[in-house]
């Protein structure tokens, strides 16, 4: 009997389970049109940023006769101040931004989960120390600090930028995770695991965190939107040494070259603005729909 | 008998310094004050060391600049002598000495002099721009708070109606668009494409040449120049207040005291304001303070976009000029302003909500 409980599912069973979960999830999501649109938007932009560059040739040759062209067959979104195709830049400019957003969200979520659950489970002096540090970081004006830090450290690699962003934004999530773990650790099944002496590691990673899976996923998405906001913020201000091209750098050049004030350049400027805005809107509407589905009572308490 | 025990207990508490300290620490007001000082100390120390650790020191940069502008007629030593005189700061002293004198000066509210215009105190530079940022950010934040709370209350009372869906979905969508992108779109559509707004005329905090004072013309001019930043702060914050107030109201509506008030036959209007609204708004007061920090940071880019002369714009120009004392001073002063706002909110909150004082924990 115990073998029946402990038997691991076969690969086929796992795939089937995953498929059923996906179908059930999409069905739930289809009842929330805004969330569904957000989900489609996220899939679209992920494909655009990570898959489309594999199929489209990269164009980086300036062409001085084609400056600020309005949309045409050859240039569906017009051209920029150097006569480069805007659509091409949009396709190639998403990868870095999304990678940094995901990395930064990963950094902040990992910090928040690790120290939030340690604080909640160990308690006592460890808890109050972690909480005091969190409170201090929570009140810091982070964007001002980000300007100073970026101006001083001049992050040249995007990974470094992501780590800085992640280090600045874990505090509110940590408080929420701590509160969740505090209430979860009083539940019967955690009590049962403790009486079986399964160890701290098992209790955190096998009992408590799986229950918070959807909660963590939602806040991961919100952390992504925050990281994306801060990242484009710092790029537009020109505080990150500019290399390559992404949507933020496009906007930085558009402002620096005065393209903002040319009537014909509207397609060039509007394209990265819309790309960033649509990604943000998709993420937020998807995350709020998830919040609605998984934690109806928690909605807005963040 | 119990009172005697309690009195004895109190005496013991007063006698034992460790327990006394512990009890004070548990007091929310003391905690909030200690937290505030800790935050300020951490930020100041952090900025101090970050600025000293960065590559390309200000002196070296100035020396390079002097040699370049002189077209090679200046030797490195000559340029260095001129630069050291210009900076009037001993950057070669050991780091801890610099740090100690820095803390000492800070306690005297002396934030040093600007590297670029020697003799101009950083404090006076900041005080010249800080009021404009506080004015525009404060107005935008208060407007969004008031309107957002009204709309959130309304949406909660008409849950799942068309109005609720439009208000809460619309609010969350508008707030998820980055504020600097809204600003750019405003310039694009209202300025460049349609010429509805004359953006160049709105630059600065007020029209130069106008006599500052409490005259209607001046106040109108200030509002005119601040109107775009205020609109942006309003738009990017309103969704947050609508959603928070909506969910707070929804949970307040389920409380027993609301049912009790209804049973007592109180009018709907009275229940809405004195019972539901008041209790729902309480937790939002602390959020108000936290968002001050966020908007002041975001103000930098908004002020740059609209050329509004506030702290953010000054910080950015100090960053491009590598004017360290100004960068450091602005980071510290804005932190202090934000921390004081948070402290005020914490104190206000424990005053407004008597449960907090007894529970012995800070809000949230």
Contacts between the chains, C-beta under 8 A, distances in Angstrom:
chain1	res1	chain2	res2	distance
A	34	B	169	6.1
A	132	B	35	7.1
A	132	B	38	7.2
A	135	B	35	5.4
A	135	B	39	7.9
A	135	B	362	7.3
A	136	B	35	6.7
A	136	B	38	5.5
A	136	B	39	4.6
A	136	B	42	5.6
A	138	B	290	7.0
A	139	B	35	7.7
A	139	B	36	7.9
A	139	B	39	5.2
A	139	B	290	7.1
A	139	B	293	6.4
A	139	B	338	6.3
A	139	B	339	5.6
A	139	B	342	4.9
A	140	B	39	6.7
A	140	B	42	7.9
A	140	B	43	6.1
A	140	B	293	6.9
A	140	B	335	6.5
A	140	B	338	7.6
A	141	B	293	4.1
A	141	B	294	7.5
A	141	B	296	5.4
A	141	B	297	4.9
A	141	B	334	5.3
A	141	B	335	5.9
A	141	B	338	4.9
A	142	B	293	7.1
A	142	B	294	7.3
A	142	B	297	6.1
A	143	B	294	7.0
A	143	B	296	7.9
A	143	B	297	2.5
A	143	B	298	5.7
A	143	B	300	6.8
A	144	B	296	6.7
A	144	B	297	4.7
A	144	B	300	7.1
A	144	B	312	8.0
A	144	B	315	6.9
A	144	B	330	7.3
A	144	B	331	5.7
A	144	B	334	5.2
A	144	B	335	7.4
A	145	B	43	7.3
A	145	B	46	7.8
A	145	B	297	7.8
A	145	B	331	6.7
A	146	B	297	7.3
A	147	B	297	7.6
A	147	B	300	6.2
A	147	B	315	6.2
A	147	B	316	7.2
A	147	B	319	6.4
A	148	B	47	6.1
A	148	B	50	6.7
A	148	B	51	7.9
A	148	B	315	8.0
A	148	B	319	7.6
A	148	B	327	5.9
A	148	B	331	5.1
A	149	B	50	6.5
A	151	B	319	4.3
A	151	B	327	7.0
A	152	B	50	4.9
A	152	B	51	6.2
A	152	B	53	7.6
A	152	B	54	4.2
A	153	B	50	7.5
A	153	B	54	6.9
A	154	B	54	7.9
A	154	B	55	7.7
A	175	B	364	6.7
A	225	B	176	6.6
A	229	B	178	5.0
A	232	B	178	6.5
A	232	B	180	7.7
A	233	B	178	7.3
A	233	B	180	6.5
A	233	B	298	7.5
A	233	B	301	6.0
A	236	B	180	6.2
A	236	B	301	6.6
A	237	B	300	7.2
A	237	B	301	6.1
A	237	B	304	7.1
A	237	B	316	6.4
A	238	B	320	8.0
A	239	B	319	6.8
A	251	B	184	7.3
A	255	B	184	8.0
A	260	B	184	7.1
A	260	B	187	6.2
A	260	B	188	7.0
A	260	B	192	6.8
A	261	B	192	5.7
A	262	B	192	7.7
A	263	B	192	6.0
A	263	B	193	6.6
A	266	B	188	6.2
A	266	B	192	7.4
A	266	B	193	6.5
A	269	B	184	7.0
A	269	B	188	6.4
A	270	B	185	7.9
A	270	B	188	6.9
A	273	B	181	5.1
A	273	B	184	6.1
A	273	B	185	6.3
A	276	B	178	6.7
A	276	B	181	6.3
A	277	B	177	5.1
A	277	B	178	7.4
A	277	B	181	5.8
A	280	B	176	5.0
A	280	B	177	6.3
A	280	B	178	6.6
A	281	B	173	6.0
A	281	B	176	5.7
A	281	B	177	7.1
A	283	B	176	7.7
A	284	B	172	6.3
A	284	B	173	7.4
A	284	B	176	3.9
A	285	B	172	7.6
A	285	B	173	7.2
A	285	B	176	7.9
A	288	B	172	6.2
A	299	B	247	5.5
A	300	B	243	4.8
A	300	B	244	5.6
A	300	B	246	6.5
A	300	B	247	3.0
A	300	B	248	7.5
A	301	B	247	6.3
